[in-house]
């Protein structure tokens, strides 16, 4: 391994660097490549190390970083040399997946929204108004269409807590992750989602957490841990290679049903623990925390945070009442493109139609009040048609069993003046004919 580098570097100084590299490489191997060589090593030396320790094409190698060298407390919005906003993307997506990939995705978001924040009402550079922390962090954007993100600052005791008090027995948590620089981090970099019965910044007697691996160096593990009435009952690592997902803004979905906890990354389920949470000690707060990340080159962000109460099984409700309304079918902003993570609900509708072969449905779309009435009316009709087409193309349901309509912004169920209200108004109805 080191013979290759010897031919590339011949000066005494480089020989010293080589010696240092050799010792560090040996140490890294013994510690499962836990630390990177010093950042002061030259770019050529670093490239040579990469060719040895990280052979082949790296996942996400072409992912650009957010703007470098931003002073603490300043806006991190990427800008051009003349100070105007930059259009440079961070974490360029690989494009939407075919909805058929999600045809067996069984996550169904809660149908009563408790909290939603895409940070659209917060200023870049500020800490979001509807969150609490004992550390730091600020709102950023990347000059693309992904909106605003909250950058999380690492720290062993730093928490990020959405303003939400009390959680029901059944609920779901959803959010998106953006990362940069994680191809250089240690093997412990992860995002922790903790559920606790205490609103503060300390551990509590009743808590449960799950860590999502962000590392690119090697396949990381999901880590799960809990404590019920002060007694630890679960502490485990669960294998799951999500490196390629991490580099493409993954959507995280967590379902809590009584003591059971399940976690999905995009369309795949990675964790399913039946007794993760104590039945007599319900959690009241959701907390985010970065673990094992240095916060200099490696950075992590979250957005589109949604916490919702899990309602009745939509299948049973549709059969018993003949009508359901859900804001769990999500679309790209201003578009009728269905977000693949919405397929859990569409799959349930298919299951009802499969069981009730004579049933026909009207699908009705609704929007928030952003934009003109005419535009929203057309968008709502297009979204209803998109749901119909998904049922036809993915599940082969006869198209004659559907009719579609759209109401635009004309029938709101919440206040369009708030982000949370808008999210509730963006919904789809299924009505038995």
C-alpha positions as CSV (number, residue, x, y, z in Angstrom):
1,X,0.0,0.0,0.0
2,X,2.7,2.5,1.1
3,X,5.0,1.6,-1.8
4,X,2.6,3.3,-4.2
5,X,2.9,6.6,-2.4
6,X,6.7,6.4,-2.2
7,X,7.0,6.7,-6.0
8,X,4.7,9.8,-5.9
9,X,6.5,11.7,-3.2
10,X,10.3,11.9,-3.1
11,X,11.3,15.0,-1.1
12,X,12.4,14.8,2.6
13,X,9.3,16.7,3.7
14,X,7.0,14.4,1.8
15,X,8.9,11.5,3.3
16,X,8.0,12.8,6.7
17,X,4.4,13.1,5.7
18,X,4.5,9.6,4.3
19,X,5.8,8.3,7.6
20,X,3.1,10.1,9.5
21,X,0.5,8.7,7.1
22,X,1.8,5.2,7.5
23,X,1.4,5.4,11.3
24,X,-2.0,7.0,11.1
25,X,-3.2,4.5,8.5
26,X,-2.1,1.6,10.7
27,X,-3.8,3.2,13.7
28,X,-7.0,3.9,11.7
29,X,-7.1,0.2,10.5
30,X,-6.8,-0.9,14.1
31,X,-9.6,1.4,15.1
32,X,-11.8,0.6,12.1
33,X,-10.7,3.8,10.4
34,X,-12.2,5.9,13.1
35,X,-10.4,9.2,12.4
36,X,-9.2,11.0,9.4
37,X,-5.6,12.2,9.0
38,X,-4.9,15.8,9.9
39,X,-6.6,18.4,7.7
40,X,-3.2,20.2,7.4
41,X,-1.9,17.5,5.1
42,X,-1.6,18.8,1.5
43,X,-4.4,18.1,-1.0
44,X,-2.1,15.7,-3.0
45,X,-1.3,13.7,0.1
46,X,-5.0,13.6,1.0
47,X,-5.9,12.4,-2.5
48,X,-3.3,9.7,-2.2
49,X,-4.7,8.6,1.1
50,X,-8.2,8.5,-0.4
51,X,-7.0,6.2,-3.3
52,X,-5.8,3.7,-0.7
53,X,-8.4,3.8,2.1
54,X,-11.4,4.6,-0.2
55,X,-10.8,2.8,-3.5
56,X,-13.3,3.0,-6.2
57,X,-16.0,5.5,-6.9
58,X,-17.3,7.1,-3.7
59,X,-21.0,7.5,-3.1
60,X,-22.0,11.2,-3.4
61,X,-18.5,12.2,-4.5
62,X,-19.9,15.0,-6.8
63,X,-22.0,16.5,-4.0
64,X,-21.0,20.2,-3.5
65,X,-20.9,21.7,-0.1
66,X,-22.7,24.7,1.3
67,X,-20.9,28.0,1.2
68,X,-17.6,27.7,3.1
69,X,-16.1,30.1,5.6
70,X,-19.3,31.7,6.9
71,X,-18.7,33.5,10.1
72,X,-20.6,32.4,13.2
73,X,-24.0,34.1,13.4
74,X,-24.1,35.1,9.7
75,X,-26.5,33.9,7.1
76,X,-25.3,30.8,5.4
77,X,-27.3,31.4,2.2
78,X,-24.9,30.6,-0.7
79,X,-24.1,33.7,-2.7
80,X,-22.1,34.6,-5.8
81,X,-19.0,36.7,-5.9
82,X,-21.1,39.9,-6.3
83,X,-23.2,39.0,-3.3
84,X,-26.3,37.9,-5.2
85,X,-27.9,34.6,-4.4
86,X,-26.3,31.6,-5.9
87,X,-28.1,28.8,-7.7
88,X,-25.6,26.2,-6.7
89,X,-27.3,23.1,-5.3
90,X,-26.2,21.1,-2.2
91,X,-26.9,17.4,-2.3
92,X,-28.3,17.2,-5.8
93,X,-31.1,14.7,-6.0
94,X,-30.9,11.7,-8.2
95,X,-34.5,12.4,-9.4
96,X,-37.8,11.0,-8.3
97,X,-38.2,7.2,-8.2
98,X,-40.9,5.4,-10.0
99,X,-44.0,5.1,-7.8
100,X,-44.0,1.4,-8.4
101,X,-40.8,1.2,-6.2
102,X,-43.1,2.2,-3.3
103,X,-45.9,-0.2,-4.2
104,X,-45.3,-2.2,-1.0
105,X,-44.4,0.7,1.2
106,X,-46.7,0.3,4.2
107,X,-46.0,3.5,6.2
108,X,-49.2,5.6,6.7
109,X,-48.8,9.1,8.2
110,X,-51.1,10.2,11.0
111,X,-54.2,11.9,9.8
112,X,-54.4,14.7,12.4
113,X,-51.5,17.1,12.2
114,X,-50.0,18.1,15.5
115,X,-46.9,20.0,14.2
116,X,-45.5,21.0,10.8
117,X,-42.5,23.3,10.0
118,X,-40.8,23.9,6.7
119,X,-39.2,27.1,8.1
120,X,-40.8,29.2,5.4
121,X,-41.8,31.8,7.9
122,X,-38.3,32.1,9.4
123,X,-35.5,34.3,8.2
124,X,-32.2,32.8,6.9
125,X,-29.6,33.2,9.6
126,X,-32.2,33.0,12.5
127,X,-33.0,30.2,14.8
128,X,-36.6,29.0,14.0
129,X,-39.3,30.6,16.1
130,X,-41.2,27.3,16.8
131,X,-38.2,25.4,18.2
132,X,-36.1,25.4,21.3
133,X,-32.5,24.5,21.8
134,X,-29.7,24.7,24.4
135,X,-27.0,24.9,21.7
136,X,-27.2,26.8,18.4
137,X,-28.2,26.5,14.8
138,X,-29.8,28.6,12.1
139,X,-31.9,28.6,9.1
140,X,-30.2,28.2,5.7
141,X,-31.1,27.7,2.1
142,X,-29.1,26.3,-0.8
143,X,-30.3,28.5,-3.7
144,X,-32.4,25.7,-5.2
145,X,-36.1,24.7,-4.8
146,X,-35.7,22.7,-1.7
147,X,-36.7,25.6,0.6
148,X,-35.3,26.3,4.0
149,X,-33.4,24.0,6.3
150,X,-32.4,24.0,10.0
151,X,-28.7,23.4,10.4
152,X,-28.1,21.3,13.6
153,X,-25.0,22.0,15.6
154,X,-23.3,18.9,17.1
155,X,-22.8,18.5,20.8
156,X,-23.2,15.7,23.2
157,X,-25.9,17.5,25.2
158,X,-27.3,19.8,22.4
159,X,-31.0,19.2,21.6
160,X,-33.4,20.6,19.1
161,X,-37.0,20.4,20.3
162,X,-40.1,21.4,18.3
163,X,-42.8,23.3,20.2
164,X,-45.1,20.4,20.8
165,X,-46.3,19.3,24.3
166,X,-47.9,15.9,24.6
167,X,-48.0,13.0,22.2
168,X,-50.9,10.6,21.7
169,X,-50.5,6.8,21.9
170,X,-50.3,6.6,18.1
171,X,-48.4,9.1,16.0
172,X,-45.9,9.6,13.2
173,X,-42.8,11.7,12.7
174,X,-41.5,12.7,9.3
175,X,-38.7,14.9,8.1
176,X,-36.1,15.3,5.4
177,X,-32.3,15.2,5.9
178,X,-29.6,17.1,4.0
179,X,-25.9,16.5,4.6
180,X,-22.6,17.7,3.3
181,X,-19.0,16.6,4.0
182,X,-20.0,13.3,5.6
183,X,-17.9,11.3,3.1
184,X,-15.0,12.4,5.4
185,X,-16.4,11.7,8.8
186,X,-15.8,9.0,11.4
187,X,-17.8,5.8,11.6
188,X,-20.1,7.2,14.3
189,X,-21.7,10.2,12.6
190,X,-25.5,9.9,13.1
191,X,-28.7,11.9,13.7
192,X,-30.5,10.9,16.9
193,X,-34.3,11.2,17.3
194,X,-35.3,10.9,20.9
195,X,-38.7,10.5,22.5
196,X,-38.9,11.6,26.2
197,X,-41.4,12.4,28.9
198,X,-39.5,15.5,29.9
199,X,-39.5,18.9,28.1
200,X,-35.9,19.9,29.1
201,X,-32.4,19.2,27.9
202,X,-31.6,16.3,30.2
203,X,-32.3,12.6,30.0
204,X,-35.4,11.3,31.6
205,X,-36.5,8.1,33.3
206,X,-38.7,7.3,30.4
207,X,-37.1,7.7,27.0
208,X,-36.3,6.0,23.7
209,X,-34.1,7.0,20.9
210,X,-33.0,5.8,17.5
211,X,-29.8,6.9,15.6
212,X,-29.8,7.2,11.9
213,X,-26.2,6.6,10.4
214,X,-24.9,9.5,8.2
215,X,-21.4,8.1,7.7
216,X,-20.1,7.4,4.2
217,X,-16.8,5.8,5.1
218,X,-18.4,2.5,5.8
219,X,-21.9,1.0,6.2
220,X,-23.2,2.4,9.5
221,X,-25.7,0.9,12.0
222,X,-29.0,2.1,13.3
223,X,-28.7,2.3,17.0
224,X,-31.7,1.9,19.3
225,X,-31.8,2.4,23.1
226,X,-34.6,2.9,25.7
227,X,-35.3,3.3,29.3
228,X,-38.6,2.5,31.0
229,X,-39.1,3.8,34.5
230,X,-35.3,4.2,34.8
231,X,-34.6,0.7,33.7
232,X,-32.8,0.1,30.3
233,X,-34.4,-2.8,28.4
234,X,-33.1,-2.2,24.8
235,X,-29.6,-1.3,23.6
236,X,-28.7,-2.6,20.1
237,X,-27.2,-1.9,16.7
238,X,-29.1,-2.8,13.6
239,X,-27.3,-3.1,10.3
240,X,-28.5,-1.2,7.3
241,X,-26.5,0.4,4.5
242,X,-28.1,3.7,3.7
243,X,-25.1,5.5,2.4
244,X,-26.5,6.2,-1.1
245,X,-29.8,7.4,0.4
246,X,-28.1,9.7,2.9
247,X,-26.4,11.6,0.0
248,X,-29.8,12.2,-1.8
249,X,-31.9,14.0,0.8
250,X,-33.7,11.0,2.3
251,X,-37.2,11.2,3.7
252,X,-37.4,9.7,7.2
253,X,-40.7,8.2,8.5
254,X,-41.2,7.0,12.0
255,X,-44.4,5.3,13.2
256,X,-45.2,4.9,16.9
257,X,-48.2,2.7,17.8
258,X,-48.3,2.2,21.5
259,X,-45.1,0.5,22.5
260,X,-44.1,-0.3,18.9
261,X,-41.7,1.8,16.9
262,X,-40.9,1.5,13.1
263,X,-38.5,3.6,11.0
264,X,-38.3,3.9,7.3
265,X,-35.8,5.6,5.0
266,X,-37.5,6.5,1.8
267,X,-39.4,3.4,0.7
268,X,-37.6,0.9,2.9
269,X,-38.2,-0.2,6.5
270,X,-35.1,-0.6,8.6
271,X,-36.3,-0.8,12.2
272,X,-39.4,-2.5,13.7
273,X,-39.4,-3.0,17.5
274,X,-42.6,-4.2,19.1
275,X,-41.8,-3.1,22.7
276,X,-39.6,0.0,22.3
277,X,-41.7,2.3,24.5
278,X,-43.2,1.6,27.9
279,X,-47.0,1.3,27.8
280,X,-47.5,3.1,31.1
281,X,-45.0,5.9,30.3
282,X,-46.1,7.8,27.2
283,X,-43.7,10.2,25.7
284,X,-44.4,13.9,25.5
285,X,-41.6,15.4,23.5
286,X,-39.6,14.8,20.3
287,X,-35.9,15.9,20.3
288,X,-33.2,15.9,17.7
289,X,-29.5,15.6,18.3
290,X,-26.3,15.2,16.2
291,X,-23.9,12.5,17.4
292,X,-20.3,11.8,16.4
293,X,-19.9,14.7,13.9
294,X,-17.4,17.5,14.2
295,X,-19.4,20.4,12.7
296,X,-16.5,21.8,10.7
297,X,-16.5,20.0,7.3
298,X,-19.4,17.7,8.3
299,X,-22.8,19.3,8.4
300,X,-26.4,18.1,8.7
301,X,-29.7,19.8,8.2
302,X,-33.4,18.9,8.6
303,X,-36.6,20.3,7.0
304,X,-40.3,19.5,6.4
305,X,-40.8,18.3,9.9
306,X,-44.2,16.8,10.4
307,X,-45.7,15.2,13.5
308,X,-49.2,13.8,13.3
309,X,-51.6,11.9,15.4
310,X,-52.3,8.4,14.0
311,X,-56.0,8.0,13.4
312,X,-58.2,5.1,12.5
313,X,-57.2,2.6,9.9
314,X,-58.1,4.5,6.7
315,X,-59.3,1.2,5.2
316,X,-61.8,0.6,8.0
317,X,-63.0,4.2,8.0
318,X,-63.6,4.2,4.3
319,X,-65.6,1.0,4.5
320,X,-67.6,2.1,7.5
321,X,-68.2,5.8,6.7
322,X,-67.9,5.8,2.9
323,X,-65.6,8.9,3.0
324,X,-62.1,9.8,4.2
325,X,-59.9,12.9,4.0
326,X,-56.1,12.8,4.3
327,X,-53.3,15.3,4.0
328,X,-50.8,12.4,4.0
329,X,-50.7,12.3,0.2
330,X,-47.9,14.7,-0.6
331,X,-47.0,16.5,-3.9
332,X,-44.1,18.5,-5.1
333,X,-44.7,22.2,-4.5
334,X,-47.0,23.6,-7.1
335,X,-47.1,20.3,-8.9
336,X,-49.2,17.2,-9.4
337,X,-46.1,15.0,-9.0
338,X,-46.9,12.6,-6.1
339,X,-44.1,12.2,-3.6
340,X,-43.3,8.5,-3.5
341,X,-43.5,8.3,0.3
342,X,-47.2,8.9,0.0
343,X,-47.8,5.5,-1.5
344,X,-48.7,3.9,1.9
345,X,-52.1,5.6,1.8
346,X,-52.7,4.9,-1.9
347,X,-51.8,1.3,-1.2
348,X,-54.5,1.2,1.5
349,X,-57.1,2.6,-0.9
350,X,-56.1,-0.2,-3.3
351,X,-56.6,-2.8,-0.6
352,X,-60.2,-1.5,0.0
353,X,-61.0,-1.6,-3.7
354,X,-59.4,-5.1,-4.0
355,X,-61.7,-6.3,-1.2
356,X,-64.8,-4.5,-2.3
357,X,-64.8,-5.3,-6.0
358,X,-68.0,-3.4,-6.7
359,X,-66.9,-0.2,-5.0
360,X,-66.2,3.0,-7.0
361,X,-64.7,6.2,-5.7
362,X,-64.6,9.9,-6.4
363,X,-61.2,11.4,-5.7
364,X,-61.3,15.1,-4.8
365,X,-58.2,17.4,-4.5
366,X,-57.8,20.5,-2.3
367,X,-55.1,23.1,-2.0
368,X,-54.0,25.9,0.3
369,X,-54.6,29.5,-0.7
370,X,-51.1,30.4,-2.0
371,X,-51.4,31.5,-5.7
372,X,-54.4,32.5,-7.7
373,X,-57.8,30.8,-7.4
374,X,-57.7,29.6,-11.0
375,X,-54.3,28.1,-10.6
376,X,-55.2,26.3,-7.4
377,X,-58.5,25.0,-8.9
378,X,-56.6,23.5,-11.8
379,X,-53.9,22.1,-9.5
380,X,-56.4,20.4,-7.3
381,X,-58.0,18.7,-10.3
382,X,-54.6,17.6,-11.6
383,X,-53.6,16.2,-8.2
384,X,-56.9,14.2,-8.0
385,X,-56.2,12.8,-11.5
386,X,-52.6,11.9,-10.5
387,X,-53.9,9.8,-7.6
388,X,-56.3,8.1,-9.9
389,X,-53.5,7.3,-12.3
390,X,-51.3,5.9,-9.6
391,X,-54.0,3.5,-8.6
392,X,-54.4,2.5,-12.3
393,X,-50.8,2.2,-13.2
394,X,-49.2,0.8,-10.0
395,X,-52.1,-1.4,-8.8
396,X,-53.9,-2.1,-12.1
397,X,-57.3,-0.9,-10.8
398,X,-59.9,-0.5,-13.5
399,X,-60.1,3.2,-14.5
400,X,-63.9,3.0,-14.7
401,X,-64.1,2.8,-10.9
402,X,-63.0,6.4,-10.5
403,X,-64.2,9.9,-11.0
404,X,-62.1,12.9,-10.1
405,X,-62.7,16.5,-9.1
406,X,-60.9,19.5,-7.5
407,X,-62.1,22.2,-5.2
408,X,-58.9,24.4,-5.2
409,X,-58.8,26.6,-2.1
410,X,-62.5,27.0,-1.8
411,X,-63.1,24.5,1.1
412,X,-60.4,25.1,3.7
413,X,-60.4,23.2,7.0
414,X,-57.8,25.4,8.7
415,X,-56.3,28.9,8.7
416,X,-54.3,29.6,5.5
417,X,-52.4,32.3,7.4
418,X,-50.2,29.7,9.1
419,X,-47.8,27.1,7.7
420,X,-49.5,24.4,9.7
421,X,-52.9,25.4,8.5
422,X,-51.8,25.4,4.9
423,X,-50.5,21.9,5.3
424,X,-53.9,20.7,6.6
425,X,-55.7,22.3,3.7
426,X,-53.6,20.5,1.1
427,X,-55.5,17.2,1.2
428,X,-57.2,14.5,-0.9
429,X,-60.7,13.1,-0.3
430,X,-62.0,9.7,-1.2
431,X,-65.8,9.4,-1.4
432,X,-67.6,6.2,-2.0
433,X,-70.0,6.4,-5.0
